[in-house]
Amino acid sequence: MNGKAEPNGKVVCIDSLVHGYGPKVILNNVDLQIRKGEFVSLVGPSGCGKSTLLRLITGQEQVQDAHRFDILGKEAGLPDRRRGVVFQNYSLAPHLTVLDNVLLGLKYQASIFQLLSPGWRKQAKKISLEYLEKMRLADAIDRFPGELSGGMRQRAAIAQTLITIDFFKMPEILCMDEPYGALDSSTREDLQIFLLELWEKYKKTVIFVTHDLEEAVFLGTRVIVLSQFWKSDMPAEKQVGARIVFDSPLAPHALSTQAKKTKEFGEMVARVKDSGINDTKRQHVRDFNLTHEDSFQTLLPGEVKA
């Protein structure tokens, strides 16, 4: 394998994944395939394992058991530059200023020759300042993370990762774990549009975890629901791990938040909610939504599920 997408375009191939902590099973028999360039919105009830799945994909945790767990054409292994992540609890060095934290994202990807080049350092600072302007942090470049509000720290962490896509066309897979959770609604919508514009430009694979169902439907080309509420005869206190209970393509992106006001948008949000968020409407494995494949072909040619 060459560390890139497989010949069929799949960058994530997970088959029969089981993962947990001690006797507690968090993920139970998860199958997931993601093609290069997809924007996957991942939602589900609290405690269903969304963040756990992201940590496995990025290599921060090693999977307990799986028939197959390949990322970019080879076993997931340890974290590397091919996989970027924006955490919900920020990823900033407390002893560095906001500007230096954003520059740190570029330095991590840079070669030794670039780091030693005055021209490269000047260009890196220029684009870092441009990103901080977009993130509404131009007045905070010399401040330290401890001097910022939670929302400001989160915007700096987002800039730290997204800037590497513009500068290096890396990472290949970007995992985002509730990145906008600490932001006010106005900033949140601005950054939703900014992220979509970046995705439209580079078509990187994005896995975006959120509790906001409207955000999930607005951003994604595909929405997946991970839920522990899948077995109709099992009480919640005896859950046996989460599975994918809904997997559907979404309408093409419209780079306007007005799309959220349409009837079709509201209907999709309701479908996602009923599929796995609403624990009174549990589905057995035989009722999973696995019929999306034909319609998905029109968005990304090729097979979806092996």
Contacts in CASP RR format, 6 or more apart in sequence:
PFRMAT RR
TARGET T0000
AUTHOR 0000-0000-0000
METHOD contacts of the structure
MODEL  1
MNGKAEPNGKVVCIDSLVHGYGPKVILNNVDLQIRKGEFVSLVGPSGCGK
STLLRLITGQEQVQDAHRFDILGKEAGLPDRRRGVVFQNYSLAPHLTVLD
NVLLGLKYQASIFQLLSPGWRKQAKKISLEYLEKMRLADAIDRFPGELSG
GMRQRAAIAQTLITIDFFKMPEILCMDEPYGALDSSTREDLQIFLLELWE
KYKKTVIFVTHDLEEAVFLGTRVIVLSQFWKSDMPAEKQVGARIVFDSPL
APHALSTQAKKTKEFGEMVARVKDSGINDTKRQHVRDFNLTHEDSFQTLL
PGEVKA
1 70 0 8 1.000
1 73 0 8 1.000
1 74 0 8 1.000
2 73 0 8 1.000
3 72 0 8 1.000
3 73 0 8 1.000
3 74 0 8 1.000
3 82 0 8 1.000
4 11 0 8 1.000
4 72 0 8 1.000
4 73 0 8 1.000
4 172 0 8 1.000
5 11 0 8 1.000
5 35 0 8 1.000
5 36 0 8 1.000
5 72 0 8 1.000
5 73 0 8 1.000
6 13 0 8 1.000
6 70 0 8 1.000
6 73 0 8 1.000
8 302 0 8 1.000
8 303 0 8 1.000
9 35 0 8 1.000
9 36 0 8 1.000
10 33 0 8 1.000
10 34 0 8 1.000
10 35 0 8 1.000
10 36 0 8 1.000
10 73 0 8 1.000
11 34 0 8 1.000
11 35 0 8 1.000
11 36 0 8 1.000
11 37 0 8 1.000
11 71 0 8 1.000
11 72 0 8 1.000
11 73 0 8 1.000
11 172 0 8 1.000
11 173 0 8 1.000
11 205 0 8 1.000
12 32 0 8 1.000
12 33 0 8 1.000
12 34 0 8 1.000
12 57 0 8 1.000
12 70 0 8 1.000
12 71 0 8 1.000
12 173 0 8 1.000
12 205 0 8 1.000
12 207 0 8 1.000
13 33 0 8 1.000
13 68 0 8 1.000
13 69 0 8 1.000
13 70 0 8 1.000
13 71 0 8 1.000
13 73 0 8 1.000
13 306 0 8 1.000
14 30 0 8 1.000
14 31 0 8 1.000
14 32 0 8 1.000
14 33 0 8 1.000
14 66 0 8 1.000
14 68 0 8 1.000
14 69 0 8 1.000
14 70 0 8 1.000
15 31 0 8 1.000
15 66 0 8 1.000
15 67 0 8 1.000
15 68 0 8 1.000
15 69 0 8 1.000
15 306 0 8 1.000
16 29 0 8 1.000
16 30 0 8 1.000
16 31 0 8 1.000
16 65 0 8 1.000
16 66 0 8 1.000
16 67 0 8 1.000
16 68 0 8 1.000
17 27 0 8 1.000
17 29 0 8 1.000
17 30 0 8 1.000
17 31 0 8 1.000
17 32 0 8 1.000
17 56 0 8 1.000
17 63 0 8 1.000
17 65 0 8 1.000
17 66 0 8 1.000
17 69 0 8 1.000
18 25 0 8 1.000
18 27 0 8 1.000
18 28 0 8 1.000
18 29 0 8 1.000
18 30 0 8 1.000
18 64 0 8 1.000
18 65 0 8 1.000
18 66 0 8 1.000
19 25 0 8 1.000
19 26 0 8 1.000
19 27 0 8 1.000
19 52 0 8 1.000
19 56 0 8 1.000
19 61 0 8 1.000
19 63 0 8 1.000
19 64 0 8 1.000
19 65 0 8 1.000
20 26 0 8 1.000
20 27 0 8 1.000
20 52 0 8 1.000
20 64 0 8 1.000
25 240 0 8 1.000
25 241 0 8 1.000
26 47 0 8 1.000
26 49 0 8 1.000
26 52 0 8 1.000
26 241 0 8 1.000
26 242 0 8 1.000
27 49 0 8 1.000
27 52 0 8 1.000
27 53 0 8 1.000
27 226 0 8 1.000
27 241 0 8 1.000
27 242 0 8 1.000
27 243 0 8 1.000
28 240 0 8 1.000
28 241 0 8 1.000
28 242 0 8 1.000
28 243 0 8 1.000
29 243 0 8 1.000
30 53 0 8 1.000
30 226 0 8 1.000
30 242 0 8 1.000
30 243 0 8 1.000
30 244 0 8 1.000
31 244 0 8 1.000
31 305 0 8 1.000
32 224 0 8 1.000
32 244 0 8 1.000
33 304 0 8 1.000
33 305 0 8 1.000
33 306 0 8 1.000
34 40 0 8 1.000
34 205 0 8 1.000
34 207 0 8 1.000
35 205 0 8 1.000
35 300 0 8 1.000
35 302 0 8 1.000
35 304 0 8 1.000
36 172 0 8 1.000
36 203 0 8 1.000
36 205 0 8 1.000
37 203 0 8 1.000
37 204 0 8 1.000
37 205 0 8 1.000
37 206 0 8 1.000
37 300 0 8 1.000
38 205 0 8 1.000
38 206 0 8 1.000
38 221 0 8 1.000
38 222 0 8 1.000
38 300 0 8 1.000
39 199 0 8 1.000
39 205 0 8 1.000
39 206 0 8 1.000
39 208 0 8 1.000
39 219 0 8 1.000
39 220 0 8 1.000
39 221 0 8 1.000
39 222 0 8 1.000
40 205 0 8 1.000
40 206 0 8 1.000
40 207 0 8 1.000
40 208 0 8 1.000
40 220 0 8 1.000
40 221 0 8 1.000
40 222 0 8 1.000
40 223 0 8 1.000
40 224 0 8 1.000
41 208 0 8 1.000
41 210 0 8 1.000
41 215 0 8 1.000
41 216 0 8 1.000
41 217 0 8 1.000
41 219 0 8 1.000
41 220 0 8 1.000
41 222 0 8 1.000
41 223 0 8 1.000
41 224 0 8 1.000
41 250 0 8 1.000
42 50 0 8 1.000
42 53 0 8 1.000
42 54 0 8 1.000
42 207 0 8 1.000
42 208 0 8 1.000
42 209 0 8 1.000
42 210 0 8 1.000
42 216 0 8 1.000
42 224 0 8 1.000
42 226 0 8 1.000
43 50 0 8 1.000
43 209 0 8 1.000
43 210 0 8 1.000
43 211 0 8 1.000
43 213 0 8 1.000
43 216 0 8 1.000
43 223 0 8 1.000
43 224 0 8 1.000
43 225 0 8 1.000
43 226 0 8 1.000
43 272 0 8 1.000
43 277 0 8 1.000
44 50 0 8 1.000
44 211 0 8 1.000
44 225 0 8 1.000
44 226 0 8 1.000
44 227 0 8 1.000
44 276 0 8 1.000
44 277 0 8 1.000
45 227 0 8 1.000
45 228 0 8 1.000
45 229 0 8 1.000
45 276 0 8 1.000
45 277 0 8 1.000
45 279 0 8 1.000
46 211 0 8 1.000
47 228 0 8 1.000
47 242 0 8 1.000
48 226 0 8 1.000
48 227 0 8 1.000
48 228 0 8 1.000
48 241 0 8 1.000
48 242 0 8 1.000
49 226 0 8 1.000
49 242 0 8 1.000
50 177 0 8 1.000
50 209 0 8 1.000
50 226 0 8 1.000
51 88 0 8 1.000
51 177 0 8 1.000
51 209 0 8 1.000
52 61 0 8 1.000
53 226 0 8 1.000
54 85 0 8 1.000
54 175 0 8 1.000
54 177 0 8 1.000
54 207 0 8 1.000
54 209 0 8 1.000
55 61 0 8 1.000
56 62 0 8 1.000
56 63 0 8 1.000
56 69 0 8 1.000
56 76 0 8 1.000
57 71 0 8 1.000
57 76 0 8 1.000
57 83 0 8 1.000
57 173 0 8 1.000
57 175 0 8 1.000
57 207 0 8 1.000
58 79 0 8 1.000
58 83 0 8 1.000
58 84 0 8 1.000
58 85 0 8 1.000
58 175 0 8 1.000
59 71 0 8 1.000
59 76 0 8 1.000
59 77 0 8 1.000
59 78 0 8 1.000
59 79 0 8 1.000
59 83 0 8 1.000
60 79 0 8 1.000
60 85 0 8 1.000
62 76 0 8 1.000
62 77 0 8 1.000
63 69 0 8 1.000
63 76 0 8 1.000
69 75 0 8 1.000
69 76 0 8 1.000
70 76 0 8 1.000
71 77 0 8 1.000
71 82 0 8 1.000
71 83 0 8 1.000
71 173 0 8 1.000
72 82 0 8 1.000
72 83 0 8 1.000
72 172 0 8 1.000
72 173 0 8 1.000
81 108 0 8 1.000
81 109 0 8 1.000
81 170 0 8 1.000
81 171 0 8 1.000
82 170 0 8 1.000
82 171 0 8 1.000
82 172 0 8 1.000
82 173 0 8 1.000
83 171 0 8 1.000
83 172 0 8 1.000
83 173 0 8 1.000
83 174 0 8 1.000
83 175 0 8 1.000
84 161 0 8 1.000
84 164 0 8 1.000
84 171 0 8 1.000
84 173 0 8 1.000
84 174 0 8 1.000
84 175 0 8 1.000
85 91 0 8 1.000
85 161 0 8 1.000
85 174 0 8 1.000
85 175 0 8 1.000
85 176 0 8 1.000
85 177 0 8 1.000
86 157 0 8 1.000
86 158 0 8 1.000
86 161 0 8 1.000
86 162 0 8 1.000
86 174 0 8 1.000
86 175 0 8 1.000
86 176 0 8 1.000
86 177 0 8 1.000
86 179 0 8 1.000
87 157 0 8 1.000
87 177 0 8 1.000
88 177 0 8 1.000
88 178 0 8 1.000
88 179 0 8 1.000
88 181 0 8 1.000
88 182 0 8 1.000
90 145 0 8 1.000
90 150 0 8 1.000
90 153 0 8 1.000
90 154 0 8 1.000
90 156 0 8 1.000
90 157 0 8 1.000
91 157 0 8 1.000
91 160 0 8 1.000
91 161 0 8 1.000
92 101 0 8 1.000
92 145 0 8 1.000
92 153 0 8 1.000
92 156 0 8 1.000
92 157 0 8 1.000
92 160 0 8 1.000
93 100 0 8 1.000
93 101 0 8 1.000
93 104 0 8 1.000
93 145 0 8 1.000
94 144 0 8 1.000
94 145 0 8 1.000
94 146 0 8 1.000
95 144 0 8 1.000
96 104 0 8 1.000
96 144 0 8 1.000
96 145 0 8 1.000
97 141 0 8 1.000
97 142 0 8 1.000
97 143 0 8 1.000
97 144 0 8 1.000
98 132 0 8 1.000
98 137 0 8 1.000
98 140 0 8 1.000
98 141 0 8 1.000
98 142 0 8 1.000
98 143 0 8 1.000
98 144 0 8 1.000
98 145 0 8 1.000
98 148 0 8 1.000
98 156 0 8 1.000
99 125 0 8 1.000
99 128 0 8 1.000
99 129 0 8 1.000
99 132 0 8 1.000
99 141 0 8 1.000
99 142 0 8 1.000
101 145 0 8 1.000
101 156 0 8 1.000
101 157 0 8 1.000
101 160 0 8 1.000
102 128 0 8 1.000
102 131 0 8 1.000
102 132 0 8 1.000
102 156 0 8 1.000
102 159 0 8 1.000
102 160 0 8 1.000
102 163 0 8 1.000
103 124 0 8 1.000
103 125 0 8 1.000
103 128 0 8 1.000
104 160 0 8 1.000
105 160 0 8 1.000
105 161 0 8 1.000
105 163 0 8 1.000
105 164 0 8 1.000
106 124 0 8 1.000
106 127 0 8 1.000
106 128 0 8 1.000
106 163 0 8 1.000
106 164 0 8 1.000
106 167 0 8 1.000
106 168 0 8 1.000
107 115 0 8 1.000
107 124 0 8 1.000
108 164 0 8 1.000
109 164 0 8 1.000
109 167 0 8 1.000
109 168 0 8 1.000
109 170 0 8 1.000
110 120 0 8 1.000
110 124 0 8 1.000
110 168 0 8 1.000
114 120 0 8 1.000
115 121 0 8 1.000
124 167 0 8 1.000
127 163 0 8 1.000
127 166 0 8 1.000
127 167 0 8 1.000
128 159 0 8 1.000
128 163 0 8 1.000
129 138 0 8 1.000
129 141 0 8 1.000
131 159 0 8 1.000
131 162 0 8 1.000
131 163 0 8 1.000
131 166 0 8 1.000
132 138 0 8 1.000
132 140 0 8 1.000
132 141 0 8 1.000
132 156 0 8 1.000
132 159 0 8 1.000
134 159 0 8 1.000
134 194 0 8 1.000
135 155 0 8 1.000
135 156 0 8 1.000
135 158 0 8 1.000
135 159 0 8 1.000
135 191 0 8 1.000
136 155 0 8 1.000
136 187 0 8 1.000
136 190 0 8 1.000
137 152 0 8 1.000
137 155 0 8 1.000
137 156 0 8 1.000
137 159 0 8 1.000
140 147 0 8 1.000
140 148 0 8 1.000
140 152 0 8 1.000
140 156 0 8 1.000
145 153 0 8 1.000
145 156 0 8 1.000
146 153 0 8 1.000
148 156 0 8 1.000
150 182 0 8 1.000
151 182 0 8 1.000
151 183 0 8 1.000
151 184 0 8 1.000
151 187 0 8 1.000
153 182 0 8 1.000
154 179 0 8 1.000
154 180 0 8 1.000
154 181 0 8 1.000
154 182 0 8 1.000
154 183 0 8 1.000
155 183 0 8 1.000
155 187 0 8 1.000
155 191 0 8 1.000
157 179 0 8 1.000
158 179 0 8 1.000
158 191 0 8 1.000
161 174 0 8 1.000
162 174 0 8 1.000
162 195 0 8 1.000
162 198 0 8 1.000
164 170 0 8 1.000
164 171 0 8 1.000
165 171 0 8 1.000
165 174 0 8 1.000
165 198 0 8 1.000
165 202 0 8 1.000
165 204 0 8 1.000
166 198 0 8 1.000
169 202 0 8 1.000
171 204 0 8 1.000
172 204 0 8 1.000
172 205 0 8 1.000
173 204 0 8 1.000
173 205 0 8 1.000
173 206 0 8 1.000
173 207 0 8 1.000
174 204 0 8 1.000
174 205 0 8 1.000
174 206 0 8 1.000
174 207 0 8 1.000
175 206 0 8 1.000
175 207 0 8 1.000
175 209 0 8 1.000
176 206 0 8 1.000
176 207 0 8 1.000
176 208 0 8 1.000
176 209 0 8 1.000
177 209 0 8 1.000
178 209 0 8 1.000
178 210 0 8 1.000
178 211 0 8 1.000
179 208 0 8 1.000
180 188 0 8 1.000
180 191 0 8 1.000
180 192 0 8 1.000
180 210 0 8 1.000
180 212 0 8 1.000
180 215 0 8 1.000
181 188 0 8 1.000
181 210 0 8 1.000
181 211 0 8 1.000
181 212 0 8 1.000
183 191 0 8 1.000
188 215 0 8 1.000
189 257 0 8 1.000
192 215 0 8 1.000
192 218 0 8 1.000
192 219 0 8 1.000
192 257 0 8 1.000
193 255 0 8 1.000
193 257 0 8 1.000
195 206 0 8 1.000
195 219 0 8 1.000
196 219 0 8 1.000
196 253 0 8 1.000
196 255 0 8 1.000
197 255 0 8 1.000
198 204 0 8 1.000
199 206 0 8 1.000
200 253 0 8 1.000
200 255 0 8 1.000
206 220 0 8 1.000
208 216 0 8 1.000
208 219 0 8 1.000
208 220 0 8 1.000
210 216 0 8 1.000
210 219 0 8 1.000
213 269 0 8 1.000
213 272 0 8 1.000
213 273 0 8 1.000
213 277 0 8 1.000
214 260 0 8 1.000
214 265 0 8 1.000
214 269 0 8 1.000
216 223 0 8 1.000
216 272 0 8 1.000
217 223 0 8 1.000
217 250 0 8 1.000
217 265 0 8 1.000
217 266 0 8 1.000
217 268 0 8 1.000
217 269 0 8 1.000
217 272 0 8 1.000
218 257 0 8 1.000
218 259 0 8 1.000
218 260 0 8 1.000
218 265 0 8 1.000
220 250 0 8 1.000
220 253 0 8 1.000
221 249 0 8 1.000
221 250 0 8 1.000
221 252 0 8 1.000
221 253 0 8 1.000
221 299 0 8 1.000
221 300 0 8 1.000
222 247 0 8 1.000
222 248 0 8 1.000
222 249 0 8 1.000
222 250 0 8 1.000
222 296 0 8 1.000
223 246 0 8 1.000
223 247 0 8 1.000
223 248 0 8 1.000
223 250 0 8 1.000
223 268 0 8 1.000
223 272 0 8 1.000
224 244 0 8 1.000
224 246 0 8 1.000
224 247 0 8 1.000
225 244 0 8 1.000
225 245 0 8 1.000
225 246 0 8 1.000
225 247 0 8 1.000
225 272 0 8 1.000
225 275 0 8 1.000
225 276 0 8 1.000
225 277 0 8 1.000
226 242 0 8 1.000
226 243 0 8 1.000
226 244 0 8 1.000
226 245 0 8 1.000
227 242 0 8 1.000
227 243 0 8 1.000
227 245 0 8 1.000
227 246 0 8 1.000
227 275 0 8 1.000
227 276 0 8 1.000
227 277 0 8 1.000
228 236 0 8 1.000
228 239 0 8 1.000
228 240 0 8 1.000
228 241 0 8 1.000
228 242 0 8 1.000
229 236 0 8 1.000
229 239 0 8 1.000
229 245 0 8 1.000
229 276 0 8 1.000
229 279 0 8 1.000
229 282 0 8 1.000
229 283 0 8 1.000
230 242 0 8 1.000
230 243 0 8 1.000
230 245 0 8 1.000
230 276 0 8 1.000
230 282 0 8 1.000
230 283 0 8 1.000
230 284 0 8 1.000
230 285 0 8 1.000
230 288 0 8 1.000
231 240 0 8 1.000
231 282 0 8 1.000
231 284 0 8 1.000
231 285 0 8 1.000
232 282 0 8 1.000
232 283 0 8 1.000
232 284 0 8 1.000
234 240 0 8 1.000
236 279 0 8 1.000
243 285 0 8 1.000
243 288 0 8 1.000
244 288 0 8 1.000
245 275 0 8 1.000
245 276 0 8 1.000
245 283 0 8 1.000
245 288 0 8 1.000
245 289 0 8 1.000
246 271 0 8 1.000
246 272 0 8 1.000
246 275 0 8 1.000
246 276 0 8 1.000
246 288 0 8 1.000
246 289 0 8 1.000
247 288 0 8 1.000
247 289 0 8 1.000
247 290 0 8 1.000
247 292 0 8 1.000
248 268 0 8 1.000
248 271 0 8 1.000
248 289 0 8 1.000
248 292 0 8 1.000
249 292 0 8 1.000
249 295 0 8 1.000
249 296 0 8 1.000
249 299 0 8 1.000
250 268 0 8 1.000
251 264 0 8 1.000
251 268 0 8 1.000
252 299 0 8 1.000
259 265 0 8 1.000
260 266 0 8 1.000
274 281 0 8 1.000
275 281 0 8 1.000
275 283 0 8 1.000
275 289 0 8 1.000
276 282 0 8 1.000
276 283 0 8 1.000
290 305 0 8 1.000
292 304 0 8 1.000
293 303 0 8 1.000
293 304 0 8 1.000
293 305 0 8 1.000
296 304 0 8 1.000
297 304 0 8 1.000
END
